[in-house]
Amino acid sequence: MMNFKKISLILMCFLIEACSTTFNTTSSSTSVFKHETSEPTFIHERIVKSDVAMPLNVWDPLEGVNRATYRFNARFDRYVYLPALTGYQYITPDFVESGISNFFNNLDDIRTLFNQILQVKGKKSIQTGGRFVTNSILGIFGLFDVASYFEIPKYNEDFGQTLGFYGVSPGPYLVVPILGPSNLRDGVGTITDSLAVSPLVSDDHPDRKVIVYPLRFLDERAKTSFRYYQTGSPFEYELVRLFHSTKRNLDVLK
């Protein structure tokens, strides 16, 4: 019995010594490789400024109306928009769908060029102009994206960004029926851009609107992967509001 106790005591001493050795080795190892340890990328101070008390807060004086519109948009998306998109993608061959998308992307380059000129972005406006001409001629009115083959960069500018470029504030946050998140500045910008581009498509032929506008809406929805109420967050409205507002601020600064 005494021998068993002595053996147990000896084993405990070895274990204590081993733990001490492991700790010291780890400490020395940490000191050797200390220079390889970097500060975490997404620490709180880098994401939220110290003077921001409520990170999810965005100026939303019409929140009650906006939330109601958000719920309407979610139902419209589920029962009208997505079923229509599914049907469109089912009956439309992929190469035709791609051509339609390229056609609208080419029209978007007109809007981008117009706003790049207003923002005095010389080099980018020349590239966008070259892209539009290339796709309109070699790409057969933009049905084929030949410009990307020649590595001509594509930009996206709108009049909302132009107003922001000249210091116009976003104004209150808005949720537009069917169209989704926006703000007062971007709402004015969207109307201005539409007035600039729409005449090129359908002014002389009003019957084209019956085809062009539905295709435009379906193409825009196909490019958006977002699905309402699938974020897994009970604060989806606040998150969408924050992400949209942050993105638009970054679009103005780029």
N, C-alpha and C positions, 0 to 999 in steps of 0.2 A: 504494500500500500504506500509506504514511504517512497519507494523507488518510482512509483507511478506519479506521485506528486512532484518529485524532483524532475522527472522527465517533462511533465506538463509545464513546470516553471521555466525550464530551459527553452522549450518550444515557444513560449510566450515572449521570452527575451529576444529570440531570433526574429519573430514576427514584428516586434516593435522596432528592432534595428532595420529590418527590411523596409518597413513603412517610412522610416526616417530617411533611408537612403533613396527611396523612390521619390520622396518629396524634394530632396536636394537635387537629384538628377533632373527632375522636371523643372525646378527653378533655374538651374544652370542652363538647361536646354532652352528655356524661355528667354533668358538673357542673351544667349548666342544668336537666336533667330528673331530678336525683338524688332530689328529693322524691317522684317518682312510683314509685320502686322500693320494693316492699314485701317484707317478710321472707316466705320460703316458708311456706305453711300447714302442710305435713306434715313439718316438720323433726323429727329424732330426739327432741329434748328435749321436744317437745310431745306425742309419742305415748308414749314410755317414760320413766318417772320415773328420776331419777339413782340412786335406791337399789334399782332393779330390775336384778339381774344377768342373769337369764334371762327375757326377756319372754314366752316361750311356756310358762313353768312355771305350772301350776295344781295344787293339791293333789289328787293322784290316787293314793291308796295301793292301789287295786284296779286299777291300770292293766292288768295281765295279763288279768284277767277282762273289764275294759271293752273292751279291744282285741278279744278274742274275740267279745264281744257286738256290737261295731261291725261286724265281718266278717259275723256272722250277719245283722244288720240289712240290710247291703248286699245280701246274697244274697236275703233275703226281699223286699226292696224291688224287686229286679230281676226275680225270677221269680214273685212273687205279687202284691205291692202294686201295682206299676205296670201289669201286665197287667189286673188287676181294675179299676183306675182307667180305663184305656183303654176297656175294655168298658162300664163305667158311663157314661162320657162319650159313647160311640158310640150307645148305645141310649136315652139320656135327652135329651129336648129341652132346649135351652138355658134356656128360661124355667122349666122344671121344676127343673133343676139349680140355677138361681138362687134359686128359691123355697125349696128344701131348705136351701141355704146360709144364706139369710136367717132361716129358722126356727131353725137352730142358733145363729146370731149373736144372735138374740133371747133364747135360753136362756142364752147366755153373759152377757147383761146382768144376769141374776139373780145369777150368781156375782160379777160386778163390783160390783153394788149391795151385796151382802152384805159384801164386803171393803172397799168404800169407807166403809161405816158403821163397820166395825171400826177403820178408820184415821182416823176422824173427819174425813172429807173432805166437809163439808157441801154446798157448792155442786155439786161433781161428783156426789155421790150423788143430789141432787135432779134434776140433768140426766139421769142414767142411769135413775132411776125414771120420769121423764117420757118418756124414749125407749122404755122397755119398755111402758108403758101405751099410748103412741101406736101402736107397731107391733103390739101384741097386739089392740087394738080396730080401729083404722083399717086396719092391715096384715093383718088376718085371721090372728091367732095368729102373727104375725111372718113370714108368707110374702112380704109386701111391705115394703120398707124405707121406710115413709112418713116416719119421723123424720128421715132424711137430707135428704128434700125440704124439711123445715122447719128444716134446718140445726141440728138438735140433735146436739151432739158425741157421739162414741162413745169410750168408754174401755175399757181392758182391765186388770182387776185380778184377782189370784188369791190364795189363802191363803199361798202361798210368799212373795209380795210383802208380805203383811200381817205374816208372821213376821219378814221382813227389816226392815220398818218399825219393829218393836219391838226390833230389835237382835239377832235370832237369826242366827248366822253360816250361810253356805251349807252348811258341812260338806264332806265329800269329794265329788269329782266322780263321777257315776255314768252309765253308759250302760244304759238300760232296754231290754229286748228289745222290738222293734217300735216302741216310743215314741221311742227315741233319747236324746239328751243330757239330763241332769238333774243334780240333786245331792240330798243327803239332805233338806235343808230343803224343796225343791220336791216331792220325793217324798211327804213328809208332807202338803204343801199340796194336791197333786193328789188324794190319797185323801179329804181333808177336803172339797174342792170337789165331788167326785163324790158323797159322802154327802149333800151339801146339795142338789144339783141332780137327781140320778138319780130320787129318789122322785117328783118332779114329772112325770116322763116315763113311767116304766114300773112303778112299785110295784104299782099296782092291776091292771095288765095285763102280767104277765111275758112274754107272747108278743110284746109290742112290742119287747123287747130283740133279738129275732132280726132285726128290720128296722132299729131305731133305731141300734144300735151299729155294724153294718157301714156304714150310710150316714154315720154320724158320722166313722168312720175314713177313708172315701173322701173326704168333704168336706174334712177336715183335710189330707189328702195333696194334694188339688187346689189348696189354698191355698199349698202349699210348693213353690217352684221348685227347691230343692236336689236334686241328683242325686249319688249316691255315686260317688267316684273320677272325677269330671269337673272337679275344681278345677285339675288340671294340676300339683299340688304333691305331692312325695313325703312331705310332712309334713301330709297332710290331717287325720289324727286330731288332731294337736296344734293345728292351726288351728281346727277345729270346736270343740274343747274351749275354746280361748281366746275365740273369738267368742261362744260360748254363755254362758260365765261372765261375760264383759264385758257382754253384753246384759242378763243377769239383774241384775247389779249396777246398771246404769243404770235398769232397770225399777223397782227398789226406791227409787231416788233421785228419780224424777220426781214 
